[in-house]
Every structure is written in C-alpha cells, then in structure tokens.
Amino acid sequence: MIEKRLLERIEEKRKRLQKLRPLNRHQLMLLKREMEIEYVYNSVSIEGNSLTLEETRLVLEEGITIKGKPLREHFDVINQKEAMDRLEECVKEKKDIREDDILELHRITLKGISSEWAGRYKTVQNRVLGSNVRRTPPYLVKEEMENLVIFINRNPENLHPIEMAAVAHQMLAKIHPFLDGNGRTARLLSNLILMRHSYPPNTILNKERKKYFETIEKAHLGNREPFMNFFARSLERMLDLYLNALVPTTKGNELVPLSILAKETPYSQEYLSLLARKGRLPAVKIGGAWNSSRERIRKYLESVGKKIQVDEGEE
C-alpha cells in the first residue's frame, strides 16, 4: 500500500489543481505540450532511445530528422506522442478499459518499428536481462491479459486509483505479453487509469531508471509496496509541476533548490535531500536537483518541533 502521508499529500494537491478550473486554455495547452515532451523523452529513454530532450522536442514540434540518429528512434518518439493522444480519446469515451485498448496502445507504440508484431502478443518465450522473474509463457498470455483487464475494471482488492495504476503497470510488465514495447505499454496503461480518475499523466524519469527497475522487480517477487510508493512519488512530482506552473508564484510557494533553502534551516543540503528521497520532505526534482518551497520547509520544521523562523517574505 502507498504510505498514508504520501497519499494524503497527493490528494490534497489534486484537489488544489481541480479548484483552479476552468484553466486558461492557452496556458494549459503550453503546459500540456511541455509535459508530453518530457513524458515521451523519459519513456523512450528508459528503453535505450538516445535522442536528447531537445532532440525529442525538435522531432515532435518541428518534424525534424536528427542527423546520425536511427529512424527507429524517431518513430519511437512520434509513436509515444500519438499514444498519449489516444489515451485522451479513451478517457473521453468513459468506458471500461478493454483488452483491445491495450493492444491498440501497443500497436501505436511499435508502428513503423515492428509492423509484424505491433498489436500482437508474443508467440515465443521472452526474458528480461538481469531479472530473476520468469515471464508468462506465450500460450497463457491471452488468458492472463483478460484476467488483468477484469482485475482493473472490478478492482477486487479495493485499491486506490493510484495503487491500481501502479499494480496494473507491474502486472503487465510481469506478464510481458509482447516481444517488444512492454515497458512503454505498461506506462501508457497506468496513465490511462490515472487520467480516468482526474490525475495528470505520470512521468517516470530516466534518471531514476535504476530505482524503477529495482522496485518493480521486488513487486514481481511479491513485495509491491516499494514500487507503489516510487510510482506515487513520481506522480506527486507531476502534480507539483502542474501547480507550480498554474498557481500564482509567491515567495512562500516558489520552488527553490534545497541548496538555497538549507541556508535558512538548521539542516544541511545533504540532509534535506535525504528527507526528500525518503518522502519526508515534499520536494520535486527539476534538472536533477531537489527543489522545495519555504512553506513546505516551514511545515516540516513545525512537524519536528523546530522553533525557527523561515523567511517567506511576508510583511
């Protein structure tokens, strides 16, 4: 299960985001475009795509072919953007998630890359390098995928939507129903579940690839909690980015690097970063550095009984 404190923070931020509606359409369009580029870049990078973030932007926005980069990598980027568009269509349809929806997301993912296997289940056994988990044999894949869809729609364990998104992600990755594109499809499926429940799409950062694989491996072996919490912290980061972009900035809520905030507290930057990594201090990674706000620092200090004034620029 997701840590109670983490889940409460996420729900509070989601409600704050919903209260901002109706949002400025132009501002929302620009933000959505930036988030999609970040999602596409990170999702394909996790699978080994070598295009940089700026190259990904050029491919998507300008239709430019990057010299020296394989055509497959260009298709990979374009396909993920199309798959994100398809998620929005699925959400508008307001129907239960179907097996065909997952197959369609996979078909889009491999379009122009592996036309023979796009939208089709594997027919031979596959393995994941470095994993000790045996994937579902081909003759059981369709049955397992049908069971997965039933599990998602019926929710027999009464999972919170974020927990369901994480578990569905992990279950599809464990089944490994396709010869290629399993990770990308699993991330798309988890985002479809989130978006159907009014959460923004989640982006798992390529920089956290090692932790991503480590926690999902533990989930495959029966311990889902680390992956659920990893997934939830990634989603909290997305909510922070949305709120930071849409809420008027004050000195109190502005996201600031911990290297600066540490000077206003009794703690070192290293200790604040440790608190952030453990989820005890709400913080978000921007450009590889942890950022938080003076308001969050103040609340943390109050929670541990520290009597210190954090400058919020209040008159």
N, C-alpha and C positions, 0 to 999 in steps of 0.2 A: 504493500500500500504506500501511497505518497505521504510524506511527512505532513502532519496536520498543519503545522505553522506555514509550510510552503504552500499547501493547497489554499489556506486562508488568504495568503498574500495574493496569490494568482486570482482568486475570485474577487477580491477587493479591487484589483487593477482592471479586471474585465468589466466590472460594474462601472468603474470610473470611465472607461473607454466608451461604454454604451451610453452613458449620460451626456457625452459630447455630441451625440447625434441630434439633429442632422449635421453631418460634417460638410465642410466646404468641399465641393466636388473636385475643383481643380487641385486643391491641396491634397485631397485623398488620392487622386489619380497619380500625382507625382510620387507620393509616399508608396503607393501600391507598386509602382514601377520599380522603385529602388529596392523594395523588399523582394520582389520577384527575381530581380537580377542577383541579389545576394543569395536567395534560395537556390536558384539554378546553378550558380557558380559553386556553392558549397556541396550540393548534392552530387554533381558530376565529379567534383574534385575528390570526394571521398572514394569514388570508384577509379581514380587514377587519371582523370582528364587533366591535361597540362595547361589548358587555357587559363590565363590570369583573370582576375576580377575585371580589369579594364578591357581585356580582350573579349571577355564574355559580354560586356556591355556593348562593345562595337559590333559584335555578331548579331545581337538581339535588336539594337536600336538603329544601326546603320546598314545591316546586311552585309557587312564587310567579311571577306575571307582572309584569315590571318595567315600570312606567308610562313611556310615551314611547319604549319600545324596540320595534322591529319584531317581529312574530310570527315571521318567518323566523329571526331571531337566537335566539329561544327554541328553535325546532325544531333549529337548528344545534347548540346545546349538548346538548339531550336526545338527539339522534341520535348524537353522538360518544360519550356515555356508553353507549348501547346497543351501539355498535360495539365498544367496549372489552370489554363483556361477551361479545360474540360471539367476540372473539379468544380469550378464556379457554376457550370451548367448543371452538374449533378446536384449541387446544393439547391439550386432553384427548382429542380424537379420535385423535391420534397418526398422522395420515395425511399424505401428501404434500400440499403446497399445490396447489390446483386453480384453474383459471380461474374456476369458479363461486364459489369463496371470495372472490375479488377483486370479482366482480360483486355478491355479496351485501353486502360491506362498503360498496360504492358505493351500493347500493340503500338501505341503512340511513342512510348519510350524507345522502342527498337526500330521505328520506321526509318527506312533508308540505311540502317545499320546491319540488321539481320532479318530481312523480309521473310525468310523461310520460317523463323521461329517467333516472329512478332505476334503476340496474342495467342500463343500456343504453349501448352505445357510440355515439359521435357519428356523424352522417351528413353533416356539413359540416365544412370545414376550420376549425381554430381557431388562434389565435396567442396568445402571451404578451406583454403590453405590456412593452417595454424589452428583450426578448430577441432575439438575432440567430439563434437556432436555429429551423429550420423543423420543426414537429411532423409526426408521421406522418399521411399523408392517410387519410381515412376508409376507403377500400377496402382498406387494408393493416393496419388496426388489429387485427382479429381474429388475423391471422397473426402479427403482432408480439407480441401478448399471449400467444398459445400458445407462441411461442419464449421469452418471458420466463419463463413457468411451467416450461418444460423446463430453462432455464438455472438457475433457482433450485433445482430438485429434483436435477439432475445435477451442478451445480457444476463445470463443465468446467475452470475456471481454478483450482480448488482454493483458493477463497477462505476465509479465516477467517469464522466466522458473523457477526461484526460487520461485516466488509468486505462480505459478501453482503447483509446488511440495508441497508447504505448504497448499494450498487450497484443493488439491486432498486428501492430508493426512487428513485434517479436515473433508472433506465431507464424506470420507469413515468411519471415526470414528463416525460421527453423524448418518449415516445410520445404522452402527453397524450390518452388514449383517450376521455375523456368531455368533454361540453360544460361541465360544472361539477363541482367536487369532486375534481379530480385531485390537488391537494396533500394534502388530508385523507386520501384513499385511499392515496396513496403512503406517508404517515407511518404509517397503520394497517398496511399490508403490511410495512413494515420492522419494526414492533413484533411482528407475528406471527412473523417469522423469529427475532427476538431471544428472545421468550418460549419458542419451541420449543427453544431452546438454553440455557434456565435463566438468562437475563438479565432484569432488570426492563425494563418498557417505557421507551423513551427519550422525553424531552420536549425539543423544540427551543423555546427561549424566543423569544417575540415580540420581546423587546428585542434579540435577535441576528438579527432578520429580514433585515437588510441583508447581513450576512455569509453567512447561509444561502443567499440568492438568488445572491450573487456566487460562492460556491464551487460551487453546483450548476450554474451557468451554465458555469463552467470545465470541470466534469465533462462536460457536454453537448458541449463542444468538444474533448474528448479527454483532459483532464488531471483524473483522478479523485482524485488524492492530497489536494488541499486539502479537498474535501468529505468524504472518508473520515475525515480527521483531525478536521475540525469535528464530524462525526457522533459519532466516538469520544469526543471531549472532552465532548460533551453527555451521552453515556452514563456517562462517569466521574462527572460531576456527580450523576447519579441514584444511582449506587452510593454515593457519598459521603453523600447524603441518607439513604439507607436505613441505612447503617452508623451514621451519627450518631444516628439515631432508635432503633436497636435495640441498639447496643453501650453498656454502662455508661460514662458520661462520667467522664473523669479530666481533670486539668489539662493533661496531655500531649496527649490526643487531641481535646480540645474544639475545635470550630470557632470561630475568633476573627477579627474583621475585621483585615485587613492594616494598618490604621491603628494598631492596638494592637501587633501583632506587630513592626512596623517599629522600634518604640522599643527592642526587645530585640535588634536586629541592627545590623550596620554599614551597612545599606541604608535608603533612603527608602521611604515607602509607594508612591511612583510607580514606583520601580524594581522592587519586589516585585510590583506589579500588572502591570508589563511581563513579568516572568518568568511570571506566572500566565497571561497572554494567550498567551504563546508555548508554554505547556505544559511549561516547565522546572521550575516550582514547582507541585506538586499543590495546587490550590485550587478552590473552588466559589463560584459567585455566589449570594448569598442577599439578596433585596431590592435587587438592583442593585449590591451591594458584594462585592468579593472577600473570601473567608474561607479561612483555612488553619489548621493546628494547630502547636503548638510542636514536636511530634515531627517533622512534615514540614519545618519550618524548620531544625531541628537536622540532619536528614539532608541537606538541601540544602547547608547550610554545610559539612558534612563532605565532601560531594562536590566542593566547590570549594576545599577546603583551608583554610577559615576556622577558626581556633582561637578559638572564643568559646563561652562557656557560656550556653545558653539556659535560662532558668528554667522547669522543668517541675513545680515544686512537690514534688520528691522529697525525702524525708527521708534 
